[in-house]
Amino acid sequence: MKKFSAFTVLVLAIFTSVAAIAQTSDLAGARPPSITVAGTGESHGKPDFAQIQVGVVTEALTAAEALRKNNEAMGHLIVMIRKRGIDEKDLQTAQFNVSPRYKYDKAQQEPPKIAGYQVVNEVRIKVRNLTTLGAFLDETVSLGANQVRGISFGVAEPAHLMDEARKKAIADAERRARVYAEAAGLKIGKPIRIDEQAGGRPGPYPVARMEAAAASAVPVAPGEQTFSATVTVSYAIVDGK
């Protein structure tokens, strides 16, 4: 018969004890029967601010002249923006660029030549009073802004709208769980795990009716923002007898 040393016996005993402890732990920590479903919810809110990007594009034979013309036009524009009550924190330079304009030889016999320069200066503005947005856009164009783009709307304090979407998502998950449980002849108990999926940021929701701040102003349609939430919920299966 093969002999084992005292050290070998001790090692085997330790491994046997560890395996027994792990098995006991698995049995004690076993999850109860459950059903897992996903629920979704949405809430809608009217935007209370708009972000727009406006600017001035100027051209001249020299870079210095193009820059001078651009600075003059942008100066008038910034003065108007501040008179409109826009806070410093809501006004930010978004783009500034000086680039040459080239003249190309139609016969392609000679390389392109610089024919002048273009200066682009754009600012990003947050307008918190949407009733004045149409008139604001109209005035920026009349003062020389020949670049207006990137209009978007948002909600400054979206927490309560997201919470509403989350509550609807939980209600939807419970409804689905009950449908599945009843179809299987089961009964659900309390949630034992809730996971929220990433995402849910609002997106623009267009409306058909156009609203204008004034008769002569640019018509704008803020629409509404949609907030969504998706959760995965596990419900315990209980004895329905």
C-alpha positions, 0 to 999 in steps of 0.5 A: 500500500502506498504511504502518504506523508503527514504533510500530504494528509494535512493538505488533503484535509485542508482542501476537503474542508474548503470545498465543504465550506464553499458548498455550504455557502453556495446553498445558503446564498442561493437566490430564490426563484424569480422572474426578470423582465424589462420595463420602459417609461417616458415623460415629456416636458416643454423646453425652457431654453434654446441653444443657437450658434451664430456668427459672422463670415467676412472676406477680403484681399488681405487677412488683416482687412478680413479680420477688421471687418469681422471684428467690427461686425462681431462687436455690434453683434455681441453688444446686442446679445448683451443688451438682450440680457444674455449672461456671460456664462451663456455666451461662448466662442464656438469657432474662430478661423482665418483661412485663405481663399484660392483661385484655381487655373481652369486649364490646370497649368498653374498651381492655385493662387491665394485670391483673398482671405476668409474669417469665421467667428461664431458664438454659442448662445443659450437663450433662456426666454423662449418667447423672445427667441424669434425676435432675437434671431431676427435681430442677429441677422439684421445686425450682420450675422450671416451664419445661424445654425445648430438650433436646439432646445432643452430642459434646464432641470430635467431631474423630475422628468427623469424620475417620472419616466423611471416610475413609469418604467417600474410600473411597466416592468411590474405589469409585464411580470404579472402577465408572465407569472399569471400565464405560468400559474405563478405569483410574484412578490417584491422586487429583489433586484433593479438595474437601470440601463444607461441612456435616456437623454432627451431628444427633440420632439417636433410639433406641427404648430409653429409659434412666433414671438412676434409678427415680424420675428422668425417663427420657431417651434420648440416642440417638447423634450422626451425623457425615457428610462429602461429598467430590468427588474427581478421579482421573487416568485412566491407561493400563490396557494 
